[in-house]
Amino acid sequence: MQMEVISINETYEHGSVFINRDRTKESPLARFIRYRDLVLALAMRDVRMRYQLSILGLYWALLNPLFMALIWSFVFKTIFRATGMEGVPYVVFLFSGLTFWNFFANSLTTASNCLTGNASLLSKLYFPRVILPTASVLARLVDFGFSLIVLVVFMIAYRIMPGESLVYLPVLLVIQLFFTLGMAYIVAALNVLYRDINQIVPVLLLLLLYLSPIFYTMSQIPKSLAMYYVFNVVGELVGMETGVLFGKLAIQWQMVGVYALVSAAVFLFGLFVFHRIEPLFAEVM
Amino acid sequence: MVVEVDDVWKRFQLRENRASGLSKMLNSGLSRSGPREKEFWALKEISFGIEENESFGIIGVNGSGKSTMLKMLTGTMRPTRGKIAVKGRKSSLIELGAGFHPDFSGRDNVYLNGLILGISKNDIRRKFDEIVAFAELEKFIDVPVKYYSSGMYARLGFSVAVAVEPDILIIDEILAVGDIGFRAKCMEKIVEMQHSGVTVILVSHALGDVERVCNRAMWIDHGQMMSYGAAKDVADQYARQQGVAVPGDLIEPTPVLVSPTSSQILS
C-alpha cells in the first residue's frame, strides 16, 4: 500500500520520518496556535518557577536589577566619579542600561540550559524543539516588562521627559528580540553537545557588559576605540535604547536599518544552527 | 497502513566520554588526536508495517533495540538509514508523567502535557474533568505533583496521554507501574481504545500482555529482527528461546543461555 505523504516537515537528511496528520484534522493554523500556546505556557511556567518558592515572588524581577543598579552606582559614581548621561541621575541611567541589557543576558543564560534542563520533556514526543529556547527568551521578556515599569516610575519621580525619538524604542526592542532569539538558539543547541557553553556564556556576557555603553555613554569612549563598538550589536542597541528613552539621542535610521539586517541574519543563522544540531539531541542526552 | 518502517538502521557513536575529549587532550599535552569513537548499530535492517485496526508488539531482551525503535516511532529520534512513515496522531505512554514539573499542580501539568502531546488548550479545558476523574485525583488536582505518590503520578500521566484521542498509542512497559487496580483499569482503557480503532504499539517483557493486546508482533535481538508474525507465534518462539515452557509443547525445551551484550548499555 502506498502511503500518502502530506506534510514532510519531519523529513531528515539520511533516514526519514514522515508524519501524516490528516486523520487528526489539525490544520496548519490550528497547529500554529497549539505551538504558540505551548511557547506561552512554557514561558509562563519558567517565570513562575523562578519566583514560586520565594516570599517576594515576582517582586524579585524588580528588586534584582534595582539592587544591582544601586551597588554599581555606588562603585562607579561615588568611587570612580562616573558621570553617565547629562541631565539624568547616574543610578537611573544605569538602571535603564541594565534593564535592556538584562533582557539579553538573562535570556542567554536561561536558554543555554533550556534543553539540557528539560531532557524528560524531550523524550516525550516530537514537537519543534526550537519552542524551548523561544520560551526561555519570552520568559525573560516578562521580567523585562516588570523592570521597565520600575524604570518608568524612576523617570516620573525624577521628571525625565523622553524625546520624540521615543517612537524608535519599540523598533529597537524588536531588533534586540530577534538578535537575542538567534543567539539563544545557538547557545541552547551547542550546550547539548558541549556543556562548556554554560560555563563560558556568563564570562562572555560579563565581558560584553563592560564593553557596552551601560556604565558610561558612547560619547565618553576614546575616539580611537569608538569605531570598534559598532561590532557590539547588543551594546549599540542598549545604548540607543537608553538614548531614545531619555531623549538624548538623535537616532540615525540608517544605523537602525543596519542593525535590523544584522539581527535578522543572526536570527536566521541561529535557526539554521539549531536545526542542524537538533537530530543529535535525543542521542546525546 | 498506519505505520510503515522500511529498512531502518540506527547507528550510535560510542564515545568514551565525548565532553571530556578536549580537556583530556589538554591534560595529555595535546598528544591525542581527539576522542576515539566506536560505532554501534542498535538496529539493523528493520522493516515492518502496521495496518489499520491492528496492534503491534515488540519483544526482546534488554538492550535489544526495542526502546530505540519506539523512540524513532515517536519521532524523538531519527533513523540513520531507512524510512519511517507514521500516519495519524500519536500519544506515548513512555515514562508516564515525563515532563511533569514537580513544583506545579496537577492542573498546570495537565495543561502543559496536553499541549506537548498535541491537543489544543480548548480541548484540554473541555476534557479536563474527564482527565481528572479517570485519574481519580479530584481532591489533589491543585496540589503540586511532588506530593503525589508514584501511583498518583502515573495515573495522571496515563490519563492525559489517553485524553489526546490518539490514532496510535505507543506504550513502553507502562504496565509495570501502578497497583493491580490501576493496571486493570489501564488495560481496560487500552482495549476499549483498540475497539474504537486505535492502533496500539506495545513494548513489553510481559508476553501475556503482548498476546492479549497485539495481533502481530516482532521479536528483535541485538538490533536484528528474529521473527515477525502473529503475536502468539512470535511470543512462543521468544519464550522457547528464553527457556520458558510454552503450554502445548510436548518436549521439554532446552534452556538457551543469552549472554549479556554490550548493547545493554544502550537500552
Chai-1 contact restraints between the chains, C-beta under 6 A:
chainA,res_idxA,chainB,res_idxB,connection_type,confidence,min_distance_angstrom,max_distance_angstrom,comment,restraint_id
A,M1,B,M1,contact,1.0,0.0,6.0,A-B,restraint_1
A,M3,B,E4,contact,1.0,0.0,6.0,A-B,restraint_2
A,M3,B,A85,contact,1.0,0.0,6.0,A-B,restraint_3
A,Y12,B,R78,contact,1.0,0.0,6.0,A-B,restraint_4
A,H14,B,T80,contact,1.0,0.0,6.0,A-B,restraint_5
A,H14,B,R81,contact,1.0,0.0,6.0,A-B,restraint_6
A,G15,B,R78,contact,1.0,0.0,6.0,A-B,restraint_7
A,G15,B,P79,contact,1.0,0.0,6.0,A-B,restraint_8
A,G15,B,T80,contact,1.0,0.0,6.0,A-B,restraint_9
A,G15,B,R81,contact,1.0,0.0,6.0,A-B,restraint_10
A,G15,B,G82,contact,1.0,0.0,6.0,A-B,restraint_11
A,S16,B,K83,contact,1.0,0.0,6.0,A-B,restraint_12
A,V17,B,G75,contact,1.0,0.0,6.0,A-B,restraint_13
A,V17,B,I84,contact,1.0,0.0,6.0,A-B,restraint_14
A,F18,B,A85,contact,1.0,0.0,6.0,A-B,restraint_15
A,I19,B,V86,contact,1.0,0.0,6.0,A-B,restraint_16
A,N20,B,K87,contact,1.0,0.0,6.0,A-B,restraint_17
A,R23,B,G88,contact,1.0,0.0,6.0,A-B,restraint_18
A,R23,B,D167,contact,1.0,0.0,6.0,A-B,restraint_19
A,T24,B,R89,contact,1.0,0.0,6.0,A-B,restraint_20
A,R34,B,S120,contact,1.0,0.0,6.0,A-B,restraint_21
A,D37,B,L115,contact,1.0,0.0,6.0,A-B,restraint_22
A,D37,B,K121,contact,1.0,0.0,6.0,A-B,restraint_23
A,L38,B,L115,contact,1.0,0.0,6.0,A-B,restraint_24
A,A41,B,L112,contact,1.0,0.0,6.0,A-B,restraint_25
A,A41,B,L115,contact,1.0,0.0,6.0,A-B,restraint_26
A,Q52,B,D103,contact,1.0,0.0,6.0,A-B,restraint_27
A,S120,B,A98,contact,1.0,0.0,6.0,A-B,restraint_28
A,S120,B,G99,contact,1.0,0.0,6.0,A-B,restraint_29
A,L121,B,G99,contact,1.0,0.0,6.0,A-B,restraint_30
A,S123,B,A98,contact,1.0,0.0,6.0,A-B,restraint_31
A,K124,B,A98,contact,1.0,0.0,6.0,A-B,restraint_32
A,K124,B,G99,contact,1.0,0.0,6.0,A-B,restraint_33
A,K124,B,I116,contact,1.0,0.0,6.0,A-B,restraint_34
A,L125,B,T74,contact,1.0,0.0,6.0,A-B,restraint_35
A,L125,B,S92,contact,1.0,0.0,6.0,A-B,restraint_36
A,L125,B,L117,contact,1.0,0.0,6.0,A-B,restraint_37
A,Y126,B,G75,contact,1.0,0.0,6.0,A-B,restraint_38
A,Y126,B,T76,contact,1.0,0.0,6.0,A-B,restraint_39
A,F127,B,I116,contact,1.0,0.0,6.0,A-B,restraint_40
A,R195,B,A19,contact,1.0,0.0,6.0,A-B,restraint_41
A,P279,B,R78,contact,1.0,0.0,6.0,A-B,restraint_42
A,A282,B,T76,contact,1.0,0.0,6.0,A-B,restraint_43
A,A282,B,M77,contact,1.0,0.0,6.0,A-B,restraint_44
